[in-house]
C-alpha cells in the first residue's frame, strides 16, 4: 500500500510539469525556399526572445511561399497564433470600405465627385459638401477624429455633430481623417439601404470565402481571437469592446476595428484580384496626391513610388498602438504580403521592417 501511495504521489507531482510545458514557438504551414526559411527563423526568434505573437502570409507569382503563425495569440491560455487566428487589422478596414465604394461606383450607385449631401440629406455642413473621393483619399480638409474610438457615437450623431465640425485643413491637401472614411461608409449605407457590415458579409467576406473575418462576430465567442499586449499587459479583444457600444460605434465603423485571420487577408487579396476590371481600375489606382511626393492616395490604399518615380508597392497599415498589421502588393513583381503582430506597435513594426527588407531584396525591389 505504501508503494502504491508513493507511485500515485509521483504521478500527481509529474502532471503539472507536463501541463506547463510551453507550446511550440511557431505553427508554420508553408516555408518554401531560402527566403521563407530565413523569415521563419527570424520570427521564431522574435517569438522566443522578444514576445512577438503574429502571423504572416507571403505569395510570390501565384505561389504561397510562407504561411504560418508565431508566438502566442492568448498568453494566459497558451493559445498559439496561427494563420487562421482572427486578429485586429486596424485601418486596413478602410481598404474594405474602399472596395465597397469601388463596386458601387461601377454600378452607378455612387458618384465619387458628388457632395455627400446627395446621399446624406440630413448631413450638416461643412462635411456635407465634402465628396466621397475626398473622404476616401483624406483630401477633404477634415479633422482626424470626432471623439474617442470607444465613446458612443450613433450614425445620426455622426451626421449632425461630426459633419458640423469646421474644416481643419485646406480642401485638396492630404491629411489623414478616420472620421472622413466613416462619412463615406454612411453614404454607402444610404445608397444600398443596408448596414455597412451586412454589405461586407454579402459582397466581400462571403464571396471571398473569408470565414474568420467580421466586425462584431455575432454569435461567435472571441475565446480563440488574438489578444493584444502593451508592455506585457493584456488589452483584450476589440470586438468585445465594440459589442458594448450596442451599435453606437460610428467613431470606428468604416475606418477601423475589423478582425481577420492572415489566411483570410490572403483570400481578400485574391478576391480583389478576381474583381471585374472596372472595380480594379478604381480600387488599384491612386485618386489624389499624398503628403509625400512619393506617395499617392487611393481608396483605402497608399501607392508608393521610388526615387525614379516607379510604383513599387501598394498597401495599407493598421494599428491601435497594440496590434500592428500590414497589407501590401508589389505589382511589378506579382507578390503579396500580409503581416500582423499583437505585442505593441513599435516591436511589431521592427519585425515587419526586417521582413519587408528581406522580401524586397529577394524580389529585387528598389524602394
Residue pairs with C-beta under 8 A, 6 or more apart in sequence:
22 78
23 72
23 78
23 80
24 80
25 44
25 47
25 48
25 70
25 71
26 40
26 43
26 44
26 47
26 68
26 69
26 70
26 71
27 68
27 69
27 70
27 80
27 81
27 82
27 83
28 40
28 66
28 67
28 68
28 69
28 70
29 67
29 68
29 83
30 36
30 64
30 65
30 66
30 67
30 68
31 37
31 39
31 40
31 65
31 66
31 68
32 63
32 64
32 65
32 66
33 65
35 65
35 66
35 358
35 359
35 362
36 58
36 65
36 66
38 358
39 56
39 58
39 66
39 355
39 358
39 359
40 66
40 68
42 351
42 354
42 355
42 358
43 52
43 54
43 56
43 70
43 71
43 351
43 355
44 70
46 52
46 70
46 71
46 351
47 53
47 70
47 71
47 72
50 343
50 347
50 351
51 71
51 229
51 232
51 343
51 347
52 70
52 71
52 341
52 343
52 347
52 348
52 351
53 70
53 71
53 72
53 73
53 75
53 81
53 226
53 229
53 341
53 342
53 343
54 69
54 70
54 71
54 81
54 87
54 339
54 340
54 341
54 342
54 343
54 348
54 351
55 68
55 69
55 70
55 81
55 82
55 83
55 85
55 87
55 261
55 262
55 339
55 340
56 66
56 67
56 68
56 70
56 83
56 262
56 337
56 338
56 339
56 340
56 355
57 64
57 66
57 67
57 83
57 262
57 263
57 265
57 266
57 336
57 337
57 338
58 64
58 65
58 66
58 67
58 335
58 336
58 337
58 359
59 65
59 266
59 269
59 335
59 336
59 337
60 333
60 334
60 335
60 336
60 363
61 334
61 335
62 334
64 266
67 83
67 262
67 263
67 266
68 82
68 83
69 80
69 81
69 82
69 83
69 85
69 262
70 81
71 80
71 81
71 343
72 78
72 79
72 80
72 81
73 79
73 80
73 81
73 82
73 85
73 87
73 224
73 225
73 226
73 227
73 342
74 224
74 225
74 226
74 227
75 227
75 229
75 234
76 234
77 223
79 85
79 224
81 87
81 226
81 342
82 261
83 261
83 262
83 263
84 212
84 261
84 262
84 263
85 212
85 224
85 225
85 226
85 261
85 262
86 212
86 213
86 214
86 217
86 222
86 224
86 225
86 226
86 259
86 260
86 261
87 225
87 226
87 259
87 260
87 261
87 262
87 323
87 325
87 340
87 342
88 226
88 228
88 238
88 257
88 258
88 259
88 318
88 320
88 322
88 323
88 325
88 340
88 342
89 258
89 259
89 260
89 265
89 318
89 323
89 325
89 327
89 340
90 256
90 257
90 317
90 318
90 319
90 320
90 323
90 324
90 325
91 178
91 255
91 256
91 316
91 317
91 318
91 319
92 258
92 265
92 300
92 316
92 317
92 318
92 325
92 326
92 327
93 254
93 255
93 256
93 257
93 258
93 318
94 136
94 181
94 254
94 255
94 256
94 299
94 300
94 316
95 299
95 300
95 301
95 316
95 327
96 200
96 204
96 258
96 268
96 300
97 136
97 181
97 184
97 185
97 188
97 196
97 254
97 255
97 299
97 300
98 136
98 283
98 298
98 299
98 300
98 301
99 204
99 272
99 275
99 279
99 283
99 299
99 300
100 188
100 196
100 199
100 200
100 203
100 204
101 110
101 112
101 132
101 136
101 184
101 188
101 282
101 299
102 275
102 279
102 282
102 283
102 299
103 203
103 275
103 279
104 110
104 188
104 191
104 192
105 111
105 112
105 282
106 276
106 278
106 279
106 282
109 191
109 192
110 119
110 132
110 187
110 188
110 191
111 118
111 132
112 131
112 132
112 133
112 136
112 287
113 131
113 132
113 133
114 131
114 132
115 128
115 129
115 130
115 131
116 123
116 127
116 128
116 129
116 130
116 131
116 132
116 135
116 163
116 183
116 184
116 187
117 123
117 128
117 129
119 132
119 187
119 190
119 191
120 128
120 159
120 163
120 183
120 186
120 187
120 190
122 156
122 159
122 160
123 159
123 160
123 163
123 183
124 159
124 160
124 161
124 163
124 164
125 163
125 164
126 163
126 164
126 166
126 167
127 142
127 162
127 163
127 164
127 165
127 183
128 163
130 140
130 141
130 142
130 171
130 180
130 183
131 140
132 184
132 187
133 139
133 287
133 288
134 140
134 141
134 171
134 180
134 288
135 142
135 177
135 180
135 181
135 183
135 184
136 180
136 181
136 184
136 287
136 298
136 299
136 300
137 174
137 287
137 288
137 297
137 298
137 299
138 174
138 175
138 176
138 177
138 180
138 288
138 297
139 171
139 172
139 173
139 174
139 175
139 288
139 289
139 297
140 167
140 171
140 177
140 180
141 167
141 168
141 169
141 170
141 171
141 172
141 173
141 175
142 165
142 167
142 168
142 169
142 175
142 177
142 179
142 180
142 183
143 165
143 168
143 177
143 179
144 175
144 176
144 177
144 178
144 179
145 178
145 179
145 251
146 153
146 158
146 161
146 162
146 165
146 179
146 251
147 153
147 162
147 251
148 251
149 251
149 252
149 256
149 257
149 320
150 241
150 242
150 244
150 245
150 251
150 252
151 251
152 245
152 248
152 249
153 161
153 162
153 248
153 249
153 250
153 251
154 247
154 248
154 250
155 186
155 189
155 250
157 248
157 250
158 179
158 182
158 183
158 186
158 250
159 186
162 179
162 182
162 183
162 250
163 183
168 175
169 175
173 291
174 288
174 289
174 290
174 291
174 297
175 291
178 251
178 255
178 256
179 251
179 255
181 254
181 255
181 300
182 250
182 251
182 252
182 253
182 254
182 255
184 254
185 196
185 253
185 254
185 255
186 250
186 254
188 196
188 199
188 254
189 195
189 196
189 199
192 199
194 202
196 215
196 253
196 254
197 214
197 215
197 216
197 253
200 215
201 214
204 210
204 268
204 271
205 213
205 214
207 271
208 264
208 267
208 268
208 270
208 271
209 267
209 271
210 260
210 264
210 267
210 268
210 271
211 264
212 260
212 261
212 263
212 264
213 258
213 259
213 260
213 261
213 264
213 268
214 220
214 239
214 258
214 259
215 239
215 242
215 253
215 257
215 258
215 259
216 239
216 242
216 243
217 239
217 259
222 237
222 239
222 240
225 237
225 239
225 259
226 237
226 259
226 323
226 340
226 342
227 234
227 235
227 236
227 237
227 342
228 234
228 235
228 236
228 320
228 322
228 323
228 342
228 343
229 235
229 322
229 342
229 343
229 344
230 321
230 322
230 344
231 344
235 322
237 259
238 257
238 259
238 320
239 257
239 259
242 249
242 252
242 257
249 257
256 318
256 320
260 268
262 338
262 339
262 340
265 325
265 327
265 338
265 340
266 336
266 338
268 327
269 327
269 329
269 336
269 338
272 280
272 283
272 284
273 280
275 283
282 299
283 298
283 299
283 300
283 301
284 298
284 301
284 314
284 331
285 298
285 303
286 296
286 297
286 298
286 303
287 296
287 297
287 298
287 299
288 296
288 297
289 296
289 297
290 296
290 297
290 302
294 304
294 305
294 306
294 307
295 302
295 303
295 304
295 305
296 302
296 303
296 305
297 303
298 314
300 316
301 314
301 315
301 316
302 314
302 315
302 316
303 311
303 313
303 314
304 311
304 312
304 313
304 314
304 315
304 367
305 311
305 312
306 312
306 366
306 367
308 366
310 332
310 366
311 331
311 332
312 330
312 332
312 365
312 366
312 367
313 328
313 329
313 330
313 365
313 367
314 328
314 329
314 330
314 331
315 326
315 327
315 328
315 329
316 326
316 327
317 324
317 325
317 326
317 327
318 324
318 325
318 326
318 327
319 325
319 345
320 345
321 344
321 345
322 342
322 344
322 345
323 340
323 341
323 342
323 345
323 348
324 340
324 341
324 344
324 345
324 348
324 349
324 352
325 338
325 339
325 340
325 341
326 337
326 338
326 339
326 340
326 352
326 356
327 337
327 338
328 336
328 337
328 338
328 356
329 335
329 336
330 336
330 360
330 363
330 365
332 365
333 363
333 364
333 365
335 359
335 363
337 355
337 356
337 359
339 351
339 352
339 355
340 348
341 347
341 348
341 351
341 352
342 348
359 365
360 367
